[in-house]
Amino acid sequence: MSLAERDEKVIWHPYTQMKDPLPHVPVVRAQGVYLFAEDGKKYIDAVSSWWVNIHGHAHPHIAEKVAEQLRTLEHVIFAGFTHEPAVQLAERLLPLLPGDQTKVFYSDNGSTAVEVALKMCLQYWTNTSKARTKIIAFKEAYHGDTFGAMSVSGRSIFTDPFNALLFDVEFIDLPNAGNIEQLKSRINYLSNEVACFIFEPMVLGASGMLMYDAAYLDQLIECCQKHGILTIADEVMTGFGRTGKYFSCEALQNRPDIFCLSKGLTGGTMPLGVTTCNNKMFNAFLSEDKLKTLYHGHSFTANPVACAAALASLDILLEPDTLLNIKRISESHQAFAAKIGGHPKLKNIRQRGTILAMEWETGTDTCYLNGLRNQLYLYFLERGIVMRPLGNILYILPPYVISNEDLEYIYQTILQALKDI
Ligand SMILES: *Cc1c(COP(=O)(O)O)cnc(C)c1O
């Protein structure tokens, strides 16, 4: 039996209707931006394997550090014990984050990083004995697939079967020049009932790489701070250089209380989630009263191998060449966006840092289930490019080591697709 046939017998794939799914490509190895399939075909990983890979696949520095860590300490319980990779990662990560972040809480992925952030905020209010339970989030937000993370995500086909069990959230529109005053009045009106405001800073990933201005987010955060509302920056997708800066929130004047990180954290090597906070948050849990403890943890909290991968990924991120690559990709995307601007088949083209998104005209209401999605997906796959359009929204979000030649090949293939589809 082939790998694909064996897969079909035993595997249930994520985000996949398992009745007649598109074929699953068997990948045997990967190097840099390339995935190599069992049949010898080579693919450019234009979506960084679900947005996680930032330095290219099978990076020798990360591989070496992970192997070394595996031979030294593969895992240890993180309650009552500690270890060098977890402490060092926190020591190196905190000063990179914009603002006054002082503590790291480890978990396993983006969704758990969000769950931890929400629990910190809600318990902050019970600990300080002023029960606030409302949460503000963007209508189009995506914060993960666990129940708390789903609750603060926009209601969509992803959440439909569970909507009845998701907790209520005050959803607001993405801010713009026209509605910013109205959004601020809404926050002022809710004021001291609100525990926290969670947001994806400047780029909303899963809902279609939607983008909005830092200046408006700054105003919303300022408005929240006026009422003591805690703010959570979900940088799970935008972190580690994706938007052109190390963190998207560097573009803000105001500083969030909490950051959620994952995806690029380990360079896309190992699952790891991080929730960081400032002393204002942390101190609210310090007490003689045991009930004020944050009773949360996962079996693999601060797994040393994952922390070692994150440390190795940070080494590479901080090399001057990496920033130059990020700048090179950003400028290249900008030039291409200018070139295809106004194309009749494209409704909208937007770009921030290494993310370029193109919204295809469909003639009908656009949605995730649009038939164009599979057509585009297969068109690029056949031409050796892995894209994963979000409905009619095609986007590129490559590892930072992608060459100019490979970028150019992707652009040329997009131009050809605009003729062919
Ligand atoms: C992907 C994503 C998550 C969820 O992360 P997982 O590791 O897939 O659980 C949360 N927030 C944002 C902004 C994301 O893009």
PDBQT file of the ligand as one rigid body, heavy atoms in Angstrom, charges set to zero:
ROOT
HETATM    1  C1  LIG A 501      -3.322  29.971  14.639  1.00  0.00    +0.000 C 
HETATM    2  C2  LIG A 501      -3.784  30.989  15.589  1.00  0.00    +0.000 A 
HETATM    3  C3  LIG A 501      -4.194  30.645  16.886  1.00  0.00    +0.000 A 
HETATM    4  C4  LIG A 501      -4.295  29.210  17.339  1.00  0.00    +0.000 C 
HETATM    5  O1  LIG A 501      -3.055  28.595  17.389  1.00  0.00    +0.000 OA
HETATM    6  P1  LIG A 501      -2.975  26.991  17.356  1.00  0.00    +0.000 P 
HETATM    7  O2  LIG A 501      -1.540  26.700  17.632  1.00  0.00    +0.000 OA
HETATM    8  O3  LIG A 501      -3.392  26.582  15.971  1.00  0.00    +0.000 OA
HETATM    9  O4  LIG A 501      -3.885  26.481  18.406  1.00  0.00    +0.000 OA
HETATM   10  C5  LIG A 501      -4.552  31.660  17.750  1.00  0.00    +0.000 A 
HETATM   11  N1  LIG A 501      -4.509  32.947  17.378  1.00  0.00    +0.000 NA
HETATM   12  C6  LIG A 501      -4.113  33.321  16.144  1.00  0.00    +0.000 A 
HETATM   13  C7  LIG A 501      -4.061  34.760  15.799  1.00  0.00    +0.000 C 
HETATM   14  C8  LIG A 501      -3.757  32.355  15.203  1.00  0.00    +0.000 A 
HETATM   15  O5  LIG A 501      -3.401  32.728  13.971  1.00  0.00    +0.000 OA
ENDROOT
TORSDOF 0
